[in-house]
Amino acid sequence: MNKLIYLLIISIFIFSASSCKNRDDVFDKHFVHSVYIWLKNPDNKEDRKKFEVALDKFLKTSKYAKTNFVGIPAGTDREVVDNTYTYAIIVTFSSKEEQDLYQKEDAHLLFIEEASSLWNKVQIYDTIKVE
């Protein structure tokens, strides 16, 4: 009986993993927009909640952002790692042109309007795939 349950779990895992490969939200490697944000009051729960609500609304309504990842510092303790930021946001695009349109879209501008009073620093790294 345990063997059957084990095989069932493995089958579900394999099916789930294989179906992810065909999804539209697979990480797009053409243009990666990495944003690091330092909140003015990173320990303030209300500020963090306001920021996360504005960010979530923005990412759900953006016409151009193909995939996204939102994270916080992992707490890795190495000299070359910067753990001073509050949030990391990584958004991908099919092209530089789409990223240019994203910069002017209403959803992005509204996010900046709603959340910019909460941060004191933003650092961005835009990268394209090496061919």
Secondary structure, DSSP 8 states (H G I E B T S, - for coil): -HHHHHHHHHHHHHHHHHHHTT-TTS---SEEEEEEEEESSTT-HHHHHHHHHHHHHHHHH-SS--EEEEE-------TT-----SEEEEEEESSHHHHHHHHHSHHHHHHHHHHGGGEEEEEEEEEE---
